[in-house]
């Protein structure tokens, strides 16, 4: 198993590739923060996609969509002001987990969002 950082300039391509590779795989989303504690946001939901916001006022955010495509069960999780993306992969290069670190712009609280494929 290896862990590597994805350079910001490669986020768009990596996340597009990840979306194709992991589409509909069950994923758990958890947020960790020293100030707010650890919280499970979504548990064992189908992964629909992940993309960085490249333009506009949310240019530093990353959107993660899970649930059933095209239904009201779909859920969007936004990582605001993301500044670091780390991926843990198995020996074949299959993603096992992704850590996205960011900072809430209002409170300046550091938050880590962790996606784990189950």
Backbone as XML, in Angstrom:
<?xml version="1.0"?>
<chain id="A" units="angstrom">
  <residue number="1" name="UNK">
    <atom name="N" x="0.859" y="-1.173" z="0.000"/>
    <atom name="CA" x="0.000" y="0.000" z="0.000"/>
    <atom name="C" x="0.904" y="1.234" z="0.000"/>
  </residue>
  <residue number="2" name="UNK">
    <atom name="N" x="0.524" y="2.224" z="-0.805"/>
    <atom name="CA" x="1.281" y="3.476" z="-0.875"/>
    <atom name="C" x="0.345" y="4.662" z="-0.662"/>
  </residue>
  <residue number="3" name="UNK">
    <atom name="N" x="0.931" y="5.760" z="-0.210"/>
    <atom name="CA" x="0.204" y="7.017" z="-0.062"/>
    <atom name="C" x="0.959" y="8.072" z="-0.848"/>
  </residue>
  <residue number="4" name="UNK">
    <atom name="N" x="0.227" y="8.845" z="-1.632"/>
    <atom name="CA" x="0.879" y="9.903" z="-2.409"/>
    <atom name="C" x="-0.019" y="11.125" z="-2.467"/>
  </residue>
  <residue number="5" name="UNK">
    <atom name="N" x="0.623" y="12.277" z="-2.647"/>
    <atom name="CA" x="-0.116" y="13.531" z="-2.772"/>
    <atom name="C" x="-0.368" y="13.820" z="-4.244"/>
  </residue>
  <residue number="6" name="UNK">
    <atom name="N" x="-1.569" y="14.284" z="-4.547"/>
    <atom name="CA" x="-1.920" y="14.687" z="-5.907"/>
    <atom name="C" x="-1.692" y="16.195" z="-6.004"/>
  </residue>
  <residue number="7" name="UNK">
    <atom name="N" x="-0.843" y="16.602" z="-6.933"/>
    <atom name="CA" x="-0.576" y="18.029" z="-7.125"/>
    <atom name="C" x="-1.849" y="18.745" z="-7.569"/>
  </residue>
  <residue number="8" name="UNK">
    <atom name="N" x="-2.035" y="19.966" z="-7.090"/>
    <atom name="CA" x="-3.234" y="20.741" z="-7.418"/>
    <atom name="C" x="-3.447" y="20.842" z="-8.931"/>
  </residue>
  <residue number="9" name="UNK">
    <atom name="N" x="-2.389" y="20.997" z="-9.693"/>
    <atom name="CA" x="-2.523" y="21.126" z="-11.148"/>
    <atom name="C" x="-3.069" y="19.851" z="-11.795"/>
  </residue>
  <residue number="10" name="UNK">
    <atom name="N" x="-3.036" y="18.736" z="-11.071"/>
    <atom name="CA" x="-3.514" y="17.459" z="-11.609"/>
    <atom name="C" x="-4.834" y="17.007" z="-10.985"/>
  </residue>
  <residue number="11" name="UNK">
    <atom name="N" x="-5.416" y="17.828" z="-10.103"/>
    <atom name="CA" x="-6.659" y="17.437" z="-9.438"/>
    <atom name="C" x="-7.766" y="17.113" z="-10.428"/>
  </residue>
  <residue number="12" name="UNK">
    <atom name="N" x="-7.983" y="17.965" z="-11.413"/>
    <atom name="CA" x="-9.093" y="17.764" z="-12.349"/>
    <atom name="C" x="-8.965" y="16.428" z="-13.077"/>
  </residue>
  <residue number="13" name="UNK">
    <atom name="N" x="-7.798" y="16.161" z="-13.659"/>
    <atom name="CA" x="-7.602" y="14.907" z="-14.389"/>
    <atom name="C" x="-7.689" y="13.699" z="-13.461"/>
  </residue>
  <residue number="14" name="UNK">
    <atom name="N" x="-7.077" y="13.803" z="-12.285"/>
    <atom name="CA" x="-7.098" y="12.673" z="-11.355"/>
    <atom name="C" x="-8.526" y="12.371" z="-10.903"/>
  </residue>
  <residue number="15" name="UNK">
    <atom name="N" x="-9.274" y="13.403" z="-10.550"/>
    <atom name="CA" x="-10.637" y="13.186" z="-10.046"/>
    <atom name="C" x="-11.568" y="12.668" z="-11.133"/>
  </residue>
  <residue number="16" name="UNK">
    <atom name="N" x="-11.352" y="13.082" z="-12.378"/>
    <atom name="CA" x="-12.141" y="12.540" z="-13.491"/>
    <atom name="C" x="-11.838" y="11.054" z="-13.677"/>
  </residue>
  <residue number="17" name="UNK">
    <atom name="N" x="-10.567" y="10.696" z="-13.601"/>
    <atom name="CA" x="-10.166" y="9.296" z="-13.717"/>
    <atom name="C" x="-10.706" y="8.472" z="-12.550"/>
  </residue>
  <residue number="18" name="UNK">
    <atom name="N" x="-10.628" y="9.038" z="-11.350"/>
    <atom name="CA" x="-11.136" y="8.371" z="-10.156"/>
    <atom name="C" x="-12.640" y="8.121" z="-10.266"/>
  </residue>
  <residue number="19" name="UNK">
    <atom name="N" x="-13.367" y="9.097" z="-10.784"/>
    <atom name="CA" x="-14.815" y="8.950" z="-10.954"/>
    <atom name="C" x="-15.124" y="7.758" z="-11.853"/>
  </residue>
  <residue number="20" name="UNK">
    <atom name="N" x="-14.405" y="7.619" z="-12.957"/>
    <atom name="CA" x="-14.621" y="6.482" z="-13.857"/>
    <atom name="C" x="-14.238" y="5.161" z="-13.199"/>
  </residue>
  <residue number="21" name="UNK">
    <atom name="N" x="-13.130" y="5.164" z="-12.460"/>
    <atom name="CA" x="-12.617" y="3.943" z="-11.854"/>
    <atom name="C" x="-13.488" y="3.452" z="-10.689"/>
  </residue>
  <residue number="22" name="UNK">
    <atom name="N" x="-14.047" y="4.376" z="-9.923"/>
    <atom name="CA" x="-14.746" y="4.008" z="-8.682"/>
    <atom name="C" x="-16.253" y="4.225" z="-8.729"/>
  </residue>
  <residue number="23" name="UNK">
    <atom name="N" x="-16.796" y="4.532" z="-9.897"/>
    <atom name="CA" x="-18.226" y="4.802" z="-10.028"/>
    <atom name="C" x="-19.059" y="3.676" z="-9.418"/>
  </residue>
  <residue number="24" name="UNK">
    <atom name="N" x="-19.971" y="4.054" z="-8.549"/>
    <atom name="CA" x="-20.912" y="3.160" z="-7.870"/>
    <atom name="C" x="-20.293" y="2.236" z="-6.820"/>
  </residue>
  <residue number="25" name="UNK">
    <atom name="N" x="-18.981" y="2.349" z="-6.581"/>
    <atom name="CA" x="-18.390" y="1.586" z="-5.469"/>
    <atom name="C" x="-18.864" y="2.196" z="-4.153"/>
  </residue>
  <residue number="26" name="UNK">
    <atom name="N" x="-19.211" y="1.396" z="-3.155"/>
    <atom name="CA" x="-19.647" y="1.947" z="-1.870"/>
    <atom name="C" x="-18.516" y="2.726" z="-1.199"/>
  </residue>
  <residue number="27" name="UNK">
    <atom name="N" x="-18.856" y="3.891" z="-0.676"/>
    <atom name="CA" x="-17.866" y="4.762" z="-0.044"/>
    <atom name="C" x="-18.445" y="5.330" z="1.246"/>
  </residue>
  <residue number="28" name="UNK">
    <atom name="N" x="-17.573" y="5.565" z="2.204"/>
    <atom name="CA" x="-17.930" y="6.243" z="3.446"/>
    <atom name="C" x="-17.207" y="7.580" z="3.462"/>
  </residue>
  <residue number="29" name="UNK">
    <atom name="N" x="-17.908" y="8.642" z="3.846"/>
    <atom name="CA" x="-17.303" y="9.969" z="3.967"/>
    <atom name="C" x="-17.314" y="10.353" z="5.441"/>
  </residue>
  <residue number="30" name="UNK">
    <atom name="N" x="-16.140" y="10.714" z="5.926"/>
    <atom name="CA" x="-15.981" y="11.119" z="7.323"/>
    <atom name="C" x="-15.233" y="12.446" z="7.346"/>
  </residue>
  <residue number="31" name="UNK">
    <atom name="N" x="-15.580" y="13.322" z="8.275"/>
    <atom name="CA" x="-14.827" y="14.567" z="8.451"/>
    <atom name="C" x="-14.169" y="14.546" z="9.825"/>
  </residue>
  <residue number="32" name="UNK">
    <atom name="N" x="-12.918" y="14.993" z="9.859"/>
    <atom name="CA" x="-12.141" y="15.040" z="11.094"/>
    <atom name="C" x="-11.658" y="16.457" z="11.323"/>
  </residue>
  <residue number="33" name="UNK">
    <atom name="N" x="-11.766" y="16.906" z="12.556"/>
    <atom name="CA" x="-11.295" y="18.233" z="12.931"/>
    <atom name="C" x="-10.967" y="18.230" z="14.415"/>
  </residue>
  <residue number="34" name="UNK">
    <atom name="N" x="-9.820" y="18.809" z="14.773"/>
    <atom name="CA" x="-9.479" y="18.910" z="16.195"/>
    <atom name="C" x="-10.519" y="19.734" z="16.937"/>
  </residue>
  <residue number="35" name="UNK">
    <atom name="N" x="-11.025" y="20.776" z="16.295"/>
    <atom name="CA" x="-11.983" y="21.669" z="16.936"/>
    <atom name="C" x="-13.395" y="21.090" z="17.002"/>
  </residue>
  <residue number="36" name="UNK">
    <atom name="N" x="-13.797" y="20.333" z="15.967"/>
    <atom name="CA" x="-15.177" y="19.851" z="15.872"/>
    <atom name="C" x="-15.336" y="18.362" z="16.143"/>
  </residue>
  <residue number="37" name="UNK">
    <atom name="N" x="-14.248" y="17.624" z="16.218"/>
    <atom name="CA" x="-14.316" y="16.179" z="16.415"/>
    <atom name="C" x="-14.472" y="15.436" z="15.097"/>
  </residue>
  <residue number="38" name="UNK">
    <atom name="N" x="-14.693" y="14.141" z="15.197"/>
    <atom name="CA" x="-14.845" y="13.274" z="14.027"/>
    <atom name="C" x="-16.320" y="12.958" z="13.815"/>
  </residue>
  <residue number="39" name="UNK">
    <atom name="N" x="-16.756" y="13.015" z="12.548"/>
    <atom name="CA" x="-18.158" y="12.759" z="12.227"/>
    <atom name="C" x="-18.262" y="11.975" z="10.926"/>
  </residue>
  <residue number="40" name="UNK">
    <atom name="N" x="-19.111" y="10.962" z="10.916"/>
    <atom name="CA" x="-19.408" y="10.244" z="9.676"/>
    <atom name="C" x="-20.528" y="11.003" z="8.983"/>
  </residue>
  <residue number="41" name="UNK">
    <atom name="N" x="-20.280" y="11.409" z="7.739"/>
    <atom name="CA" x="-21.257" y="12.171" z="6.959"/>
    <atom name="C" x="-22.149" y="11.222" z="6.165"/>
  </residue>
  <residue number="42" name="UNK">
    <atom name="N" x="-21.536" y="10.238" z="5.522"/>
    <atom name="CA" x="-22.250" y="9.260" z="4.695"/>
    <atom name="C" x="-21.580" y="7.912" z="4.908"/>
  </residue>
  <residue number="43" name="UNK">
    <atom name="N" x="-22.382" y="6.861" z="4.995"/>
    <atom name="CA" x="-21.824" y="5.531" z="5.196"/>
    <atom name="C" x="-22.310" y="4.576" z="4.115"/>
  </residue>
  <residue number="44" name="UNK">
    <atom name="N" x="-21.361" y="3.960" z="3.422"/>
    <atom name="CA" x="-21.625" y="2.926" z="2.411"/>
    <atom name="C" x="-22.611" y="3.364" z="1.326"/>
  </residue>
  <residue number="45" name="UNK">
    <atom name="N" x="-22.388" y="4.535" z="0.770"/>
    <atom name="CA" x="-23.229" y="5.037" z="-0.326"/>
    <atom name="C" x="-22.480" y="4.865" z="-1.646"/>
  </residue>
  <residue number="46" name="UNK">
    <atom name="N" x="-23.195" y="4.651" z="-2.751"/>
    <atom name="CA" x="-22.532" y="4.543" z="-4.049"/>
    <atom name="C" x="-21.813" y="5.851" z="-4.411"/>
  </residue>
  <residue number="47" name="UNK">
    <atom name="N" x="-20.563" y="5.728" z="-4.821"/>
    <atom name="CA" x="-19.764" y="6.881" z="-5.240"/>
    <atom name="C" x="-20.176" y="7.280" z="-6.653"/>
  </residue>
  <residue number="48" name="UNK">
    <atom name="N" x="-20.547" y="8.550" z="-6.836"/>
    <atom name="CA" x="-20.967" y="9.040" z="-8.153"/>
    <atom name="C" x="-19.926" y="9.933" z="-8.813"/>
  </residue>
  <residue number="49" name="UNK">
    <atom name="N" x="-19.087" y="10.571" z="-8.027"/>
    <atom name="CA" x="-18.073" y="11.406" z="-8.650"/>
    <atom name="C" x="-17.453" y="12.410" z="-7.708"/>
  </residue>
  <residue number="50" name="UNK">
    <atom name="N" x="-16.348" y="12.966" z="-8.190"/>
    <atom name="CA" x="-15.611" y="13.970" z="-7.443"/>
    <atom name="C" x="-14.991" y="14.928" z="-8.453"/>
  </residue>
  <residue number="51" name="UNK">
    <atom name="N" x="-15.071" y="16.231" z="-8.154"/>
    <atom name="CA" x="-14.505" y="17.219" z="-9.076"/>
    <atom name="C" x="-14.103" y="18.478" z="-8.318"/>
  </residue>
  <residue number="52" name="UNK">
    <atom name="N" x="-12.982" y="19.072" z="-8.722"/>
    <atom name="CA" x="-12.607" y="20.356" z="-8.130"/>
    <atom name="C" x="-13.368" y="21.484" z="-8.811"/>
  </residue>
  <residue number="53" name="UNK">
    <atom name="N" x="-13.677" y="22.506" z="-8.061"/>
    <atom name="CA" x="-14.270" y="23.724" z="-8.631"/>
    <atom name="C" x="-13.095" y="24.568" z="-9.114"/>
  </residue>
  <residue number="54" name="UNK">
    <atom name="N" x="-13.034" y="24.844" z="-10.402"/>
    <atom name="CA" x="-11.860" y="25.499" z="-10.975"/>
    <atom name="C" x="-12.003" y="26.999" z="-11.154"/>
  </residue>
  <residue number="55" name="UNK">
    <atom name="N" x="-13.230" y="27.512" z="-11.144"/>
    <atom name="CA" x="-13.438" y="28.940" z="-11.398"/>
    <atom name="C" x="-14.441" y="29.514" z="-10.415"/>
  </residue>
  <residue number="56" name="UNK">
    <atom name="N" x="-14.474" y="30.822" z="-10.336"/>
    <atom name="CA" x="-15.469" y="31.505" z="-9.520"/>
    <atom name="C" x="-15.079" y="31.609" z="-8.062"/>
  </residue>
  <residue number="57" name="UNK">
    <atom name="N" x="-16.057" y="31.972" z="-7.244"/>
    <atom name="CA" x="-15.797" y="32.217" z="-5.827"/>
    <atom name="C" x="-15.490" y="30.936" z="-5.049"/>
  </residue>
  <residue number="58" name="UNK">
    <atom name="N" x="-15.849" y="29.786" z="-5.591"/>
    <atom name="CA" x="-15.601" y="28.505" z="-4.923"/>
    <atom name="C" x="-14.431" y="27.758" z="-5.560"/>
  </residue>
  <residue number="59" name="UNK">
    <atom name="N" x="-13.504" y="28.481" z="-6.183"/>
    <atom name="CA" x="-12.435" y="27.863" z="-6.967"/>
    <atom name="C" x="-11.535" y="26.930" z="-6.170"/>
  </residue>
  <residue number="60" name="UNK">
    <atom name="N" x="-11.541" y="27.008" z="-4.888"/>
    <atom name="CA" x="-10.678" y="26.127" z="-4.092"/>
    <atom name="C" x="-11.433" y="24.931" z="-3.509"/>
  </residue>
  <residue number="61" name="UNK">
    <atom name="N" x="-12.698" y="24.756" z="-3.846"/>
    <atom name="CA" x="-13.476" y="23.671" z="-3.241"/>
    <atom name="C" x="-13.435" y="22.399" z="-4.092"/>
  </residue>
  <residue number="62" name="UNK">
    <atom name="N" x="-13.773" y="21.277" z="-3.447"/>
    <atom name="CA" x="-13.894" y="19.986" z="-4.125"/>
    <atom name="C" x="-15.287" y="19.450" z="-3.811"/>
  </residue>
  <residue number="63" name="UNK">
    <atom name="N" x="-16.027" y="19.062" z="-4.845"/>
    <atom name="CA" x="-17.371" y="18.504" z="-4.684"/>
    <atom name="C" x="-17.316" y="16.988" z="-4.809"/>
  </residue>
  <residue number="64" name="UNK">
    <atom name="N" x="-17.998" y="16.306" z="-3.895"/>
    <atom name="CA" x="-18.069" y="14.846" z="-3.887"/>
    <atom name="C" x="-19.542" y="14.469" z="-3.918"/>
  </residue>
  <residue number="65" name="UNK">
    <atom name="N" x="-19.939" y="13.642" z="-4.889"/>
    <atom name="CA" x="-21.339" y="13.236" z="-4.999"/>
    <atom name="C" x="-21.458" y="11.735" z="-4.762"/>
  </residue>
  <residue number="66" name="UNK">
    <atom name="N" x="-22.427" y="11.376" z="-3.923"/>
    <atom name="CA" x="-22.696" y="9.972" z="-3.622"/>
    <atom name="C" x="-24.201" y="9.736" z="-3.665"/>
  </residue>
  <residue number="67" name="UNK">
    <atom name="N" x="-24.593" y="8.475" z="-3.727"/>
    <atom name="CA" x="-26.016" y="8.136" z="-3.729"/>
    <atom name="C" x="-26.427" y="7.485" z="-5.025"/>
  </residue>
  <residue number="68" name="UNK">
    <atom name="N" x="-27.708" y="7.532" z="-5.309"/>
    <atom name="CA" x="-28.249" y="6.948" z="-6.535"/>
    <atom name="C" x="-28.341" y="8.041" z="-7.590"/>
  </residue>
  <residue number="69" name="UNK">
    <atom name="N" x="-27.684" y="7.829" z="-8.723"/>
    <atom name="CA" x="-27.649" y="8.831" z="-9.794"/>
    <atom name="C" x="-29.051" y="9.198" z="-10.256"/>
  </residue>
  <residue number="70" name="UNK">
    <atom name="N" x="-29.285" y="10.497" z="-10.433"/>
    <atom name="CA" x="-30.544" y="10.983" z="-10.964"/>
    <atom name="C" x="-31.724" y="10.888" z="-10.016"/>
  </residue>
  <residue number="71" name="UNK">
    <atom name="N" x="-31.460" y="10.662" z="-8.742"/>
    <atom name="CA" x="-32.572" y="10.556" z="-7.796"/>
    <atom name="C" x="-32.427" y="11.596" z="-6.695"/>
  </residue>
  <residue number="72" name="UNK">
    <atom name="N" x="-33.462" y="11.696" z="-5.894"/>
    <atom name="CA" x="-33.408" y="12.619" z="-4.758"/>
    <atom name="C" x="-32.528" y="12.067" z="-3.644"/>
  </residue>
  <residue number="73" name="UNK">
    <atom name="N" x="-32.082" y="10.828" z="-3.776"/>
    <atom name="CA" x="-31.186" y="10.226" z="-2.790"/>
    <atom name="C" x="-29.733" y="10.655" z="-2.981"/>
  </residue>
  <residue number="74" name="UNK">
    <atom name="N" x="-29.422" y="11.316" z="-4.090"/>
    <atom name="CA" x="-28.045" y="11.766" z="-4.325"/>
    <atom name="C" x="-27.695" y="12.848" z="-3.304"/>
  </residue>
  <residue number="75" name="UNK">
    <atom name="N" x="-26.439" y="12.849" z="-2.873"/>
    <atom name="CA" x="-25.969" y="13.773" z="-1.842"/>
    <atom name="C" x="-24.654" y="14.387" z="-2.300"/>
  </residue>
  <residue number="76" name="UNK">
    <atom name="N" x="-24.526" y="15.701" z="-2.149"/>
    <atom name="CA" x="-23.303" y="16.408" z="-2.525"/>
    <atom name="C" x="-22.610" y="16.889" z="-1.258"/>
  </residue>
  <residue number="77" name="UNK">
    <atom name="N" x="-21.349" y="16.525" z="-1.108"/>
    <atom name="CA" x="-20.529" y="17.007" z="0.008"/>
    <atom name="C" x="-19.470" y="17.933" z="-0.574"/>
  </residue>
  <residue number="78" name="UNK">
    <atom name="N" x="-19.345" y="19.120" z="-0.002"/>
    <atom name="CA" x="-18.372" y="20.098" z="-0.493"/>
    <atom name="C" x="-17.251" y="20.264" z="0.522"/>
  </residue>
  <residue number="79" name="UNK">
    <atom name="N" x="-16.012" y="20.153" z="0.040"/>
    <atom name="CA" x="-14.843" y="20.452" z="0.856"/>
    <atom name="C" x="-14.420" y="21.860" z="0.479"/>
  </residue>
  <residue number="80" name="UNK">
    <atom name="N" x="-14.600" y="22.803" z="1.391"/>
    <atom name="CA" x="-14.285" y="24.204" z="1.096"/>
    <atom name="C" x="-12.799" y="24.468" z="1.291"/>
  </residue>
  <residue number="81" name="UNK">
    <atom name="N" x="-12.284" y="25.342" z="0.446"/>
    <atom name="CA" x="-10.884" y="25.778" z="0.532"/>
    <atom name="C" x="-9.923" y="24.603" z="0.660"/>
  </residue>
  <residue number="82" name="UNK">
    <atom name="N" x="-10.107" y="23.593" z="-0.188"/>
    <atom name="CA" x="-9.217" y="22.429" z="-0.190"/>
    <atom name="C" x="-7.817" y="22.867" z="-0.603"/>
  </residue>
  <residue number="83" name="UNK">
    <atom name="N" x="-6.820" y="22.347" z="0.100"/>
    <atom name="CA" x="-5.451" y="22.704" z="-0.256"/>
    <atom name="C" x="-4.518" y="21.504" z="-0.341"/>
  </residue>
  <residue number="84" name="UNK">
    <atom name="N" x="-5.046" y="20.303" z="-0.046"/>
    <atom name="CA" x="-4.202" y="19.110" z="-0.128"/>
    <atom name="C" x="-5.072" y="17.890" z="-0.383"/>
  </residue>
  <residue number="85" name="UNK">
    <atom name="N" x="-4.632" y="17.045" z="-1.329"/>
    <atom name="CA" x="-5.321" y="15.788" z="-1.631"/>
    <atom name="C" x="-4.288" y="14.665" z="-1.569"/>
  </residue>
  <residue number="86" name="UNK">
    <atom name="N" x="-4.547" y="13.701" z="-0.690"/>
    <atom name="CA" x="-3.677" y="12.535" z="-0.528"/>
    <atom name="C" x="-4.499" y="11.292" z="-0.870"/>
  </residue>
  <residue number="87" name="UNK">
    <atom name="N" x="-3.870" y="10.332" z="-1.558"/>
    <atom name="CA" x="-4.570" y="9.096" z="-1.912"/>
    <atom name="C" x="-3.764" y="7.903" z="-1.403"/>
  </residue>
  <residue number="88" name="UNK">
    <atom name="N" x="-4.479" y="6.948" z="-0.792"/>
    <atom name="CA" x="-3.881" y="5.674" z="-0.387"/>
    <atom name="C" x="-4.349" y="4.627" z="-1.388"/>
  </residue>
  <residue number="89" name="UNK">
    <atom name="N" x="-3.389" y="3.907" z="-1.966"/>
    <atom name="CA" x="-3.689" y="2.925" z="-3.008"/>
    <atom name="C" x="-3.132" y="1.563" z="-2.619"/>
  </residue>
  <residue number="90" name="UNK">
    <atom name="N" x="-3.780" y="0.511" z="-3.131"/>
    <atom name="CA" x="-3.228" y="-0.826" z="-2.929"/>
    <atom name="C" x="-2.072" y="-1.030" z="-3.905"/>
  </residue>
  <residue number="91" name="UNK">
    <atom name="N" x="-1.494" y="-2.219" z="-3.892"/>
    <atom name="CA" x="-0.329" y="-2.499" z="-4.732"/>
    <atom name="C" x="-0.636" y="-2.452" z="-6.224"/>
  </residue>
  <residue number="92" name="UNK">
    <atom name="N" x="-1.919" y="-2.529" z="-6.599"/>
    <atom name="CA" x="-2.319" y="-2.460" z="-8.006"/>
    <atom name="C" x="-2.677" y="-1.040" z="-8.436"/>
  </residue>
  <residue number="93" name="UNK">
    <atom name="N" x="-2.622" y="-0.076" z="-7.501"/>
    <atom name="CA" x="-2.961" y="1.311" z="-7.819"/>
    <atom name="C" x="-4.429" y="1.647" z="-7.645"/>
  </residue>
  <residue number="94" name="UNK">
    <atom name="N" x="-5.203" y="0.726" z="-7.070"/>
    <atom name="CA" x="-6.623" y="0.980" z="-6.822"/>
    <atom name="C" x="-6.773" y="1.843" z="-5.573"/>
  </residue>
  <residue number="95" name="UNK">
    <atom name="N" x="-7.516" y="2.951" z="-5.662"/>
    <atom name="CA" x="-7.694" y="3.813" z="-4.491"/>
    <atom name="C" x="-8.449" y="3.094" z="-3.371"/>
  </residue>
  <residue number="96" name="UNK">
    <atom name="N" x="-7.904" y="3.197" z="-2.167"/>
    <atom name="CA" x="-8.565" y="2.665" z="-0.978"/>
    <atom name="C" x="-9.186" y="3.787" z="-0.166"/>
  </residue>
  <residue number="97" name="UNK">
    <atom name="N" x="-8.507" y="4.937" z="-0.147"/>
    <atom name="CA" x="-8.997" y="6.089" z="0.613"/>
    <atom name="C" x="-8.371" y="7.361" z="0.061"/>
  </residue>
  <residue number="98" name="UNK">
    <atom name="N" x="-9.090" y="8.457" z="0.220"/>
    <atom name="CA" x="-8.593" y="9.777" z="-0.174"/>
    <atom name="C" x="-8.821" y="10.725" z="0.988"/>
  </residue>
  <residue number="99" name="UNK">
    <atom name="N" x="-7.777" y="11.473" z="1.330"/>
    <atom name="CA" x="-7.873" y="12.517" z="2.351"/>
    <atom name="C" x="-7.822" y="13.864" z="1.644"/>
  </residue>
  <residue number="100" name="UNK">
    <atom name="N" x="-8.804" y="14.711" z="1.906"/>
    <atom name="CA" x="-8.830" y="16.062" z="1.340"/>
    <atom name="C" x="-8.815" y="17.032" z="2.509"/>
  </residue>
  <residue number="101" name="UNK">
    <atom name="N" x="-7.785" y="17.846" z="2.577"/>
    <atom name="CA" x="-7.657" y="18.800" z="3.669"/>
    <atom name="C" x="-8.062" y="20.181" z="3.198"/>
  </residue>
  <residue number="102" name="UNK">
    <atom name="N" x="-8.759" y="20.901" z="4.059"/>
    <atom name="CA" x="-9.201" y="22.251" z="3.736"/>
    <atom name="C" x="-9.456" y="23.049" z="4.992"/>
  </residue>
  <residue number="103" name="UNK">
    <atom name="N" x="-9.886" y="24.279" z="4.794"/>
    <atom name="CA" x="-10.156" y="25.176" z="5.912"/>
    <atom name="C" x="-11.489" y="25.859" z="5.694"/>
  </residue>
  <residue number="104" name="UNK">
    <atom name="N" x="-12.359" y="25.812" z="6.700"/>
    <atom name="CA" x="-13.638" y="26.507" z="6.608"/>
    <atom name="C" x="-13.364" y="28.004" z="6.548"/>
  </residue>
  <residue number="105" name="UNK">
    <atom name="N" x="-13.827" y="28.685" z="5.488"/>
    <atom name="CA" x="-13.509" y="30.107" z="5.331"/>
    <atom name="C" x="-14.129" y="31.006" z="6.397"/>
  </residue>
  <residue number="106" name="UNK">
    <atom name="N" x="-15.228" y="30.590" z="6.993"/>
    <atom name="CA" x="-15.869" y="31.418" z="8.014"/>
    <atom name="C" x="-15.197" y="31.312" z="9.371"/>
  </residue>
  <residue number="107" name="UNK">
    <atom name="N" x="-14.920" y="30.075" z="9.786"/>
    <atom name="CA" x="-14.370" y="29.852" z="11.125"/>
    <atom name="C" x="-12.861" y="29.631" z="11.130"/>
  </residue>
  <residue number="108" name="UNK">
    <atom name="N" x="-12.288" y="29.391" z="9.952"/>
    <atom name="CA" x="-10.859" y="29.076" z="9.796"/>
    <atom name="C" x="-10.473" y="27.784" z="10.511"/>
  </residue>
  <residue number="109" name="UNK">
    <atom name="N" x="-11.439" y="26.902" z="10.706"/>
    <atom name="CA" x="-11.193" y="25.599" z="11.308"/>
    <atom name="C" x="-10.646" y="24.667" z="10.226"/>
  </residue>
  <residue number="110" name="UNK">
    <atom name="N" x="-9.541" y="23.973" z="10.515"/>
    <atom name="CA" x="-8.977" y="22.990" z="9.588"/>
    <atom name="C" x="-9.831" y="21.726" z="9.645"/>
  </residue>
  <residue number="111" name="UNK">
    <atom name="N" x="-10.200" y="21.228" z="8.473"/>
    <atom name="CA" x="-11.051" y="20.040" z="8.388"/>
    <atom name="C" x="-10.447" y="19.076" z="7.377"/>
  </residue>
  <residue number="112" name="UNK">
    <atom name="N" x="-10.403" y="17.797" z="7.737"/>
    <atom name="CA" x="-9.961" y="16.755" z="6.816"/>
    <atom name="C" x="-11.175" y="15.909" z="6.466"/>
  </residue>
  <residue number="113" name="UNK">
    <atom name="N" x="-11.442" y="15.761" z="5.177"/>
    <atom name="CA" x="-12.515" y="14.889" z="4.700"/>
    <atom name="C" x="-11.868" y="13.608" z="4.200"/>
  </residue>
  <residue number="114" name="UNK">
    <atom name="N" x="-12.352" y="12.473" z="4.676"/>
    <atom name="CA" x="-11.778" y="11.184" z="4.313"/>
    <atom name="C" x="-12.832" y="10.352" z="3.597"/>
  </residue>
  <residue number="115" name="UNK">
    <atom name="N" x="-12.507" y="9.918" z="2.385"/>
    <atom name="CA" x="-13.356" y="8.984" z="1.643"/>
    <atom name="C" x="-12.697" y="7.620" z="1.748"/>
  </residue>
  <residue number="116" name="UNK">
    <atom name="N" x="-13.461" y="6.612" z="2.147"/>
    <atom name="CA" x="-12.932" y="5.259" z="2.244"/>
    <atom name="C" x="-13.844" y="4.332" z="1.463"/>
  </residue>
  <residue number="117" name="UNK">
    <atom name="N" x="-13.271" y="3.613" z="0.499"/>
    <atom name="CA" x="-14.062" y="2.651" z="-0.267"/>
    <atom name="C" x="-14.138" y="1.369" z="0.525"/>
  </residue>
  <residue number="118" name="UNK">
    <atom name="N" x="-15.350" y="0.814" z="0.607"/>
    <atom name="CA" x="-15.583" y="-0.388" z="1.418"/>
    <atom name="C" x="-16.018" y="-1.551" z="0.556"/>
  </residue>
</chain>
